[in-house]
Amino acid sequence: ALDRAGRGPLAQALLGAFVRVRSPQEAAGVASIDPPRLVPQLLAAARTVSEARERGVEHALRVAGLG
């Protein structure tokens, strides 16, 4: 909702915080709400954390059938 309201940077910052403190599986659960929109955003957020976090989120998305 934030990105659609013109608050894209805030939405990305919140996703970044989420992927830093929650498990990759929880991130995949969030992505299941709107995969076409949220999968790329979550992967971008995970990429800003670390390569390992990005790989973890990618794996969790694949296991969840979203990646």
Secondary structure, DSSP 8 states (H G I E B T S, - for coil): -TTTTT-HHHHHHHHHHHHHHS-HHHHHHHHTTSHHHHHHHHHHHHHHH-HHHHHHHHHHHHHTT--
